[in-house]
Amino acid sequence: MNSASLGLDEVASSYVELQLLGWLKSLLGYPADSSGLLLSGGSMANLVGLAVARTHAAPYDVRDQGVNVSDHPRLMYYMSSEGHSSLRKAIELLGLGSASLRIVPVKDDFTIEVDALREAIGDDRDAGRLPACIIATAGTVNTGAIDPLNELADIAQEEKPVDACRCSVRRIREDVSAIRTSRRRSRARRFTRLRFAQVAIRPV
Ligand SMILES: Cc1ncc(COP(=O)(O)O)c(C=O)c1O
């Protein structure tokens, strides 16, 4: 949306974007100086969120060198089997390779099985891989299941530098308390007010 990249930074769309991001940051309790951008949809927001996680977790300058699994451990991402298909595509587009994605089973309520997640992270560490990102979904596309955001944030904190990197919010009004509870516990998150706004926001 923002055409500032064309050198036109005094255009209405820039102000609309900044205003909307300001409202969203305040709604989610983010610091006023956190950054964000509007994107064309959930898939693009996922791509940006996972790129943030990649840059943050890689023990080298991945933006400069590109993904390097020859000299460095493979970065690992975790999501439940109910995670959206765009996440796998994003991981492939980011050059991580789908071998970097672990699909974790879900419980009867379609939320991620936390014990299985812990086990997968442990296995990867033992095998010399680097857990980089837990992808939590707050409102899966199939059933609206909300992963236990706080439990996942706890694991992310214990497992540094694992980072709970994003959550998908399909119904802000209903879910905002869950998101607020987990605010500041993630590097980047993307959320959707149905089709109204697709946004990636990164707290500073
Ligand atoms: C949880 C989740 N992630 C990603 C997407 C993809 O969004 P889009 O179709 O806007 O790219 C959807 C779409 O329904 C979704 O529900």
The ligand as an SDF file (V2000), in Angstrom:
LIG
                    3D

 16 16  0  0  0  0  0  0  0  0999 V2000
   -4.6010  -18.4860    9.7130 C   0  0  0  0  0  0  0  0  0  0  0  0
   -4.4610  -18.0040    8.3040 C   0  0  0  0  0  0  0  0  0  0  0  0
   -3.2390  -17.7230    7.8480 N   0  0  0  0  0  0  0  0  0  0  0  0
   -3.0600  -17.2910    6.5670 C   0  0  0  0  0  0  0  0  0  0  0  0
   -4.1310  -17.1070    5.7150 C   0  0  0  0  0  0  0  0  0  0  0  0
   -3.8760  -16.6360    4.2980 C   0  0  0  0  0  0  0  0  0  0  0  0
   -4.4040  -15.3680    4.1160 O   0  0  0  0  0  0  0  0  0  0  0  0
   -4.5510  -14.7390    2.6510 P   0  0  0  0  0  0  0  0  0  0  0  0
   -5.5080  -15.5990    1.9000 O   0  0  0  0  0  0  0  0  0  0  0  0
   -5.0400  -13.3610    2.9260 O   0  0  0  0  0  0  0  0  0  0  0  0
   -3.1900  -14.7220    2.0070 O   0  0  0  0  0  0  0  0  0  0  0  0
   -5.4210  -17.3910    6.1590 C   0  0  0  0  0  0  0  0  0  0  0  0
   -6.5620  -17.2480    5.2730 C   0  0  0  0  0  0  0  0  0  0  0  0
   -7.6770  -17.5940    5.5770 O   0  0  0  0  0  0  0  0  0  0  0  0
   -5.5830  -17.8470    7.4930 C   0  0  0  0  0  0  0  0  0  0  0  0
   -6.8000  -18.1330    7.9740 O   0  0  0  0  0  0  0  0  0  0  0  0
  1  2  1  0
  2  3  1  0
  2 15  2  0
  3  4  2  0
  4  5  1  0
  5  6  1  0
  5 12  2  0
  6  7  1  0
  7  8  1  0
  8  9  2  0
  8 10  1  0
  8 11  1  0
 12 13  1  0
 12 15  1  0
 13 14  2  0
 15 16  1  0
M  END
$$$$
